[in-house]
Amino acid sequence: MLNLKTLRKENKAKQSDIANKLSIARSTYQSYEYGVAEPDIKTLIALADYFDVSLDYLCGRQNKNLIFADSLSEKKKELINLIKDLDDDSTLIALGFVAKLANKPIDEVLQKIK
C-alpha cells in the first residue's frame, strides 16, 4: 500500500481514526501502511472510499488526479472530448478561456501544468 501513509497525512488523520472508521484494529491498519500485510478487497474498497481515491491510486498504479467520467455531467464529458482533439496551442487558449470562466488567475492555472 504505497500511498496509505501519504493519504493519511494529507487528510490529517491518525492511524487509529482510520482503523476505527474501518472497524479494524489500529495494529492491522498499521501493518497495511508498513507493507507487512495487505488488506482484503472489502477493506481496500473501504480505504479507497475513505480517502476518495481509486483502487489503482491506492495501490500505486495511477495518478491521484485522474478524473472519472462517470461522475461528470454529459456537458462536461462533451467538453473533455472536444479538448482531447485540440493541438497544444489551442489547448492553451482553451485553458485561458476556462480559467477566466472559473474566475481563476491564468498564472495560477499555468503554474499547475508546468
ABEGO torsion letter per residue (X at the ends): XAAAAAAAAAAGBBAAAAAAAAGBBAAAAAAAAAGABBBBAAAAAAAAAAAGBBAAAAAGABBAABBBAAABBAAAAAAAAAAAABBAAAAAAAAAAAAAAAGBBAAAAAAAAX
